Amino acid sequence: MKTSTLLRATTAALLGAWSAYAFALDPLSYAKYDQVKTTALHMDLKADFTKKTLSGYAELTLNWLDKNATVLDLDTRELTISKIEAQDAKGAWRKADYTLGKFDQEKGQALQVKLPNRSTKVRIHYRTAPTATALQWLKPVQTMSGKHPFMFSQSQAINARSWVPIQDTPAVRFTYTARIEAPQGLRVVMSADNDMKATGQGGWKFTMPQPIPSYLLAIGIGELEARTLGGRTGVYAEPQRIKAAEYELADTEKMVAAAEKLYGPYRWGRYDMLVLPPSFPIGGMENPRLTFLTPTMIAGDRSLVDLIAHELAHSWSGNLVTNASWKHWWLNEGFTTYVTTRILEEIYGKEAALMNLQLEQEEALEMLKELTPAKQALVSRQPDTSAEYYPDTSLAYPKGAWFLHTLEQRAGRAAFDPFLRGWFDTHAFQSVTNDQFIAYLRKELLARNPKIMSDVELDEWIYGPGIPKSAQHAVSQRLAKLNATIDGWLKGSVSTAQLNAKDWNATEWMKFLNDIDNKTDAAKLEELDRAYGLAKTGNNEVAFRFYRAAVHAGYRAVRPNLEAFLMSVGRQKFVVPLYAALREKPEDRAWAEGIYKAARERYHPETQSSVDKAMAKQ
């Protein structure tokens, strides 16, 4: 996942420690998977856009691990259960008794199914709530054609339980099949083997043969067209967006090949992508076989394809080798952020990768200014009872990657690349903890060359605050030249006309706008806007940074463009900081509240929750 505001909001109150090698159970799940584990799931569901519900049944195949256990504990959220059946030894389905626990705002409800005969198959008949936290139901007016509705899911971190009764923890992996009924004229796609030639007659049918954790369950239903990009890559998007998506994602097949060259075979069959409507709350979601993407990455010039590289990288770090609980989030996102840079270097060259890396590290250092030291570790050492301590999930991306880049620089790629590929190979389709990685690191790399990193420094990277002083900072020569230009422009010795910015790439613009934010006035931003049309740029990463700087500088002539942006884009990375900036000054606050009142219904439930909190701050 390319941005993690979503996860932070979900885990803030609950994220406790996970003991070594996952002997403790996930504190964010009611499941007792040390007693019984789900090994397979089948879903038979019907989508009702009028009622905004999915209804039908989920069939779980179980593996009983504890010979004394007779109760199946599942995670649910706002599910209406009509009946539960268990299959007996002769194959007949018989009613099973169950209870629903007290509703918890963070975790939902525990569903306890009594299975005295330890049945290996259970069917839960249910329907979802219109307010299911994982699902967004869009009206036709919120789509590009305006003709058909659209629905999509976002299960990470613990929202799969709002549309499937499941052991909703990354510690449990299972295969799945599905049959989904949807209104005529709409295509259903899932994080499974999507057939571009399927018609949906008799229901849309899917198989996911590789075991996945629940947070990678995904579904999308809408007016969609498909395009093939390569032998094993393709893209789905709304008809009006498919051509632009096809152009933007043209290098995907090359990226798969580059990643395989570094880290071994791609083990998921096809790599397809679904470009969603703009309300999708994050940049991308690495749902296996079908990455979900925000349309905000379509810039028209392929300048934001690092997002694709990131989600593809998850096919190794995250999907193949998965953090066993969300406390160990950096094993997913830190590794993926590192692998992203390596893929970019393979495709676009060292300087392009270095520019991306330098910007990433600079933004990490900015993050530290907003975080207490206790939240700057990659992993917490605090006990399970410590509810107030948990690492920041956003920092895990760049800090985790910085740690791995440090190991690579000191060990050399000849040693580090086989080490990292070995980690993926030996832990494929497993859920792992930080302790497991540290043990592997010590055995396979540090034991062979102890000078790479001392125990003291290793502890500093993993458990300490900030970025260790020993860290080497990435320096792009192209961005280094930009520093003098930025300094001169802020001081007035370099005029806007002298910037020569027409040849800047997106990374240069992002750095420029990051560095001038809160350091200039409305007049200079207006001059910049007139020269380069930044308020109307098609690059959403650049637009966001310009709007943020404009709000801070009081450049209110940008408001019509900013309003259009906030009304059409629901990506949390963009809208939450913009609303927060607009809350800082009384003269902006009332305007922002009016925009949000109109825009709120267009946002995903998770985005609504995050903006609600930002708008409530005084």
N, C-alpha and C positions, 0 to 999 in steps of 0.2 A: 504494500500500500504506500502510495507516494506521499501522503500527508496523514498526520496522526492525531489531530484535534479530537476526532471521533473516539479513539481509544482512550485518550486521557479523560474525557468526560465520563466514559463508561466505568473506568476503573478507579477513579480518584478516591472514593470512600472505602474501597474494599480490598485493594491490592495488597496482599500479605506475602510473607516469604514462602518460598517453596524449597523444601529441604533437598539435600543432595540426591541426585539420581531419581527424583520424582517419587520418593517413598510417601511424601505427604500428598494429600489430595488438593486439587485446584480450589482455592477459596472462592472463586467466582462461579462455581458449579455445584449443584446439589447432587451430582452423580457420584456413586460409590463404585468407581470403575476398578477398584481393587477386588471387588466381589463378582461383578459381571460386566462384560464389555460388549458394546455393539460392534458387530463385524460387517454387517450389511444393512442397507436401508432401501426400501422401495416406497415411492410416493405415487399415489393415484389421486390427483387433485383437479378441481375445476375452478377456473378463474371467473369471478363475477364482478365486472367493472361497475355495475349499478350499486351493488352492496359493498364493493371494495373488500372482497374476501376471497380467500382460497379455501375450498372445502373438499373433504374426502377422507382418505386415511393414509397413515404411515405404518409400514410394516417393518419391524426391527428383527434382525437375526442376532441371537445372543450367544455369547460364550461365557458359561458360568465358571468362574475362577475359584470361588470359595464354596466348598461342598456344603457349608451350612447356610448359605445365603438363599433366601426365598423371596426377596423383594427387589424389584427393579426401580431405581430412582432416576427420574428424568428431569430435565429442565424445560420449563414452559414460561410463556409470558402472554397473558390475555388470550389464551386459547380456550375455546368452548368445546369441552369433551362431551360427545354424545354416548359413546360406549367404547369399551376396550375388550378385545378378545384375545385368547391365547390358544395356540394350536396344541392339541394333545398328541399322544404317541401314535395315534391312528390317522392323524392328519385332519381331524375335525376341529372346527373353531368353536370354542366355548367361552362364555362370558367370564371376564376376570374382574375381581373387585379392585377398586382403586380409591385413593384419596388425593385431594389437592391441598397443599399446604397454604399457609398464610402468605399473602402477596407482599413481596419486598420490592421497594422502588428500584433498586439496582439489579437484583438477581431474578426478579419475577417470582414464579411459584414452583415449588417442588411437586412433581407428580410421582406418587408411589403406587406401583402396580404389584399387587400380591400374587405371587406365582408359586404356590406350595409344591407344585410338581416340576418346577424349574423348566418351564417350557422354553424351547429355543426359538420360537417365533411368536411375536406379539403384534396385534394390529390395534392402533389407536385411531378412532374415527373422530374427527374434529373439524372446526373451522377457525380461521384466523379472525382477529378483530380488525375493523377498518383503520384502527390506530396502531397496527403492528409496527414496531420500531424499525424493522428491517425493510419494510415495503413502502414504496411511494407509488400512489395511484394518480396518474396525471390525466387531466381533462384534455379533450381534443385541442382546445385552444392553447394548451401548453406545449403542443408538438409543432413540428415544422409545417406539416400539411394542414393542420387544423381539422382533419377529417376523422381521425381515430384516437382513442385513448392509448395510454402507454403505462406499463408497470415495470418496475425493476426492484431488485433486492440489494441490500448491503448488510451481510451477515456479521462481518467482523465489527467488534470483537466478540460480543456475547448476544447478538441479536438473532442468530439462527433459531433460537428457542421461541421467537415470536411468530415463526411460520412453520416450524416443524418441531414436534415433541422429541427431544433428542438428548443425548449426553453431550451437552454443549461446552466442550472443553477441547483445546488443541492436544490434550494428552491421549485422546481416543481417535483412532482412524478407522474408516470403514469404506467399502465400495458402495455404489448406489445405482439404482435404476429408477426410472420415472415414466409415468404417462400423464400428460397434462392436457386438459381440455380448455380451449380458449375460443372467443368469438371468431366467427368467420372473417377473413381478411387480415387477421393478425397472425404473426409468426411467433412461436415460442422458441427461445434458446436457453441453454443451461450450461453450467460448468461441467460439461460432459462431451460426448462425441456428437457434435451437431452435424447433421446431414444437410448441406446446402440445397439439395434437390428434394428434400422432404416437403410434403403437402399438408401434413397434419390430419389427413383422413384417418378416422378412428382414434384420434388423439395424437399429440406429439410425443414421440417416444425417445428415451435417452438411456445411455449406459455409461457409467464411469467405472472402468475396470480397475483403476489404481486406487488404493485406499487414501482417503483424504480426511482431514479434520472438519468439524462442523462449520467452522467459520468460512470455509471455501465452498459451501453450498450456495449456489447462485441461480437466479432465474430472471429472464427479461421477456416481456410480451409487448409487441407493438407492430406498427407498420414498418417492416424492415426489408431491405434488399441486401443481397450478398455479393461479394466480389472476391475472386481468387487473386492472391498476391504472389504466390509461389507454390511449389510442390506440396507444401504442408502448412501454408499460412493463408489466411483470408480475413475479411472484415465484413461485419454487418453494421448497417446504419440506416437511418431514415432515408427514403428515396431522394429527398432534396439535399442530403449531406453525403451520400455515398461516393460521389465523384471526388469531392474534396478529400474525403477520408482515404480513398484509394490512392490518391496522389501523395498525401502526407505520410502514409505508412508503407510506401514502396520499398523501403530498405529493410523491412522486417525479416525477410528470409535471410538476408546477409547477416543480420544480428543473431539469428538462431545459429547459423554456421560458426560465427565468431565465438559465441558462448560455448559451443560444443568443442571447438578447438582448445579452449582454455580448461574447461571443467567436465568434459566427458559428454556422452550422448544425451540428447533431449529425450526424456523417457515418458512423454505424455501424448505421443501420437501427433496430433495437429496442434498448431498454435494459432488460434483465431482470436479476433478482437471484436468487441461490441462497442460502438460509439454511442453513448447515451445522450438523452436530452441534457440541457445545461444545468438542471437542478441536481444532477449527480453530486453528492456532497464532497467527494475527494477527487484527487487527480486521476488515480487509477486503482483498480483492485485486481490482484493477481489470481483471480479465479481460474483454476487449471483448465486448460483447453479453450478457455474463452475469457481473456482479460477484459474487464470492464473499463472504459475510458471516458474521461470528460471531453466534451467537444472543445473545451478551452485550450486544448493542446494543438488544435488545428490552426496554424498561423499562416498557412499558404506558402511557406518557404522551407518547411521541415526543420525549423530552428528549435523546436521544442521536443524533438524525438528522444531526448534523454529520458523522458517519461516512459516511452516504449521499452527502452533498454532496461530501465528499472523494473518494470513489471515482468519482462521476460526473464530477468536475472532471478526473480522469485521462483522460477521453475526449478532452480537448484537450491537456493537459500530461502526457505520458508515453506514452499510446497513440497519439495523433496525431503528436506531436513527441516523439521518444524520445531519452534519453541514449545516446550512442554506446558508452559503456562505463560500468561502475559507478563509476569515478572521478568521473564527471560527474553523479552521483546527484541533486545539488541541482536540476538542470534538470527532473527528474521531480517530486521531492517538495517542493522549495521553492516552485516555481511552483504546484503543486497545492494546497498549504496556503494560499497567497495567494488563489487562485481560490475555494477553499472559503468563506473569509470573505465574499467578494463575493456568492456565491450565497446564503449565509445572510442577508445584509443585504437582498437582493432579496425574499426570502420572508418573513423574520421581523422585519425592521426593523433600524435602525442600532444600537440599544442591545443587542439580542441578539447581533449580530455583534461589537460592541465588547467585551462581556463575554467572549465566546469568545476574542477576540484578546488581551485582557489576560491571561487565564489562560494562554494559549499562550506569551506572552512571559515571564511569571513563571516558568513551568516551564522555559523555555529558560535563564534565568539560573541556575536551580538545577542544570541539567545541566552548566553550565560549571564548577561546583565540583568535579565528579568527573572532569574531562577535563584532560589536559596541554595546554598552549598549542599544541603541534604538531598536535593533533587537532581544533582548533577552527576551522580554515579551511573554507570551502566547497569549495575545490579546492586540491590540492597542486601546488606548483611543482617538487617534487623529481623527479629523473630516474628512468627506468625501473628502475635498479639499486637504488633506495632501497626496500627491502622493509619497513622498520620505520615508514615514514611513510605514513599515509593519513588523510583526514578522518573524523570521527565521523559515521556515517550518521544517527543520531537527531537530532543538532543541525541537520542540513541542512534538516529540515522547518521549524522556526520561524525559524532564522536566514535561510534563503533567502527565506521569506515576508516577514520584517522588512525585508530589503533591498529587495524589490519594493514594499512599502508605503511605504518612504522615497522611492523614485522617484516613486510615485504622488502622495504628499503634495506634493512639490516641483514636479512637472510639472503637476499638476492632472489630474483625470480626463478632461477634454476632450482632452488630448494623450496621456495615458498609456493610456487604454482602446483607442484606435485603434492605438497602437504595439504593444500586447500582442496584439491580434487579428491584426495584420499578421504578427507572429512566427509565430502558429499557421498562418495562411493560406499564407505563403511557404515554410514548412518542413513542410507537411502530409505525413504518411506518410514522413518522413525520420528518420534517426538523426543526432544533432547533438552537438557538443562545446561546452564552455564558451567556447573561443576564438571559435566562430561566433556565440554569443550576444553576447559583448562587442563584436565587430565590428559586429553588427546594432544594438546599443544605441548605440554611438558614432555610427553613420551616421544612424539614424532618429530618435534622441531627443536625444542630447547635442550633436551638431553644430548642431542647431537652437536649443538653449538650453544653452550650456556651464555656466551657473550652477547647473544642477540638481545636478551632482556633479563634483567635481574628480577628476583622475586619481589623486591621492594617496588620497582617500577611497574611490574605486572599488576600488583595490588593497586597502585596509584591509578592506572588506566581503568581497571574494572570497578573498583570500589570507591575510588576517591572523587573529589569534586573537580570541576574544571577540566582543562586540557593540560597534561603534564608539561613542565617547562622544557623537557627533553624533546618534545614533539617538533618535527621538521615541518615548516609551513610550505605549502605549495606556492610556487611563484611562476606565473605565466609572463613571459616577456611582453606579450601584447597588452596584458592588463597592467603590467608595471609601467608601461609608457602612458597609460591612461591616468595614473595617479597624479602626474604633474599637470595634466590637462584639467582634471577635476579641481585641483588646488587653485590653479590659475583662474578658472571660471568663477569659483566661489569668491576669490579675492578681487576679481574684476580686471585682472591683467590679461585674461583671455576672454574675448567677446564670444557671444553665441555664434556669430558668423564664422569665427575662427576655430570652432570645434571640429569642423570637417567630419561631422558625425554621420553623413549619408552612407559612409562605407562601414559603419559599425555593425557588428552582428548583435544578436539578441543578448548574449552574455555581457557584452560591453555596455549595452544600454541598461541592463539590470544592475550592473555594478555602479554605473554612473548615478542612477536614480537612488540606489541604496545609500551611496556616499553623500549625496546632496540633501537627503531627507532631513528635515528639521534644521537645515543650515542656510536656507535661502528664503527669499520673499516672493510675494505674489507677482510682482512686476517681472522678475527674472524668469519665473515659471511660465508666465504668459508669453514672454519673448521666445522661450524654448518651444512652447506649444505652436506658436505661429510659424516658426522655422521648420519644425519637424512633424507637425500634426500628431503629437503624442496622444491627445485626448481621443483621437479617432483611429489609433493603431489597431491592426488586426491581431497583434501579438498580446495575448491576455496577461502574460507574465510581465511584460513591459507596461501595459495599461494599468495593471494593479499598482505597480510601484509609482507610476506617475500620479495616479489618483490619490494615493496615500500621501505623497509629497505635497500635492496640491491642497489637500485638506489641512495638513500641518501648516502650510504657508498662507492659508486664507485666500487661495486663488479660487474664488467661487464661480467664476465664469465657466468652470468645468462642470458645473452641476448638471446640466442636461445630459451630458455624456455619462457622468457618474450615475445618475438616476437610471439611465437605460441599462447600464452595466449591472447595477444592484437588482433591477427588475428582471433581468434575464439570466444571470449567472448565480448558481447556488453552491459553488465550490467553497468550502469552509476556509481554505487557505487564503482566499481573496476577501470574502464578504465579512468574516468575523473581524479581521484587523481594520477594515474600512469602517465598519460600524463603531468599533472601539475608538478609532481616531475621531470620528464625528461626534462622539460623546464628550470630547475633551473641552469644547468651547460651547457656551450657551447659545451663541448665534448659529451654530451648526446642529445642535442637539434636537431642536424642535423639527427642523427640516428632516433630519435622519429618522426621527420617530414617525413622521408622516410617510416617508418612503417605506419603512419597514412594515407599517400597518398594511400597506397595499401589496408588498412583496412577500410577506410571510407565508401565505398559503402556497406560494410557488416553490418553496424550499422543502427539502427532505426533512423528515422529523428530527434527525440528528443535527442538521443545520439550524433548524428552529430552536432547538434546545441550547445550542452554543451561542446563537445571537441573542436569545432571551437573556442569558447570563451577562453577555457583554453590554447589553442595553440597560441592564438593571444596576450596573456599577455606578457609584456616585463619584 
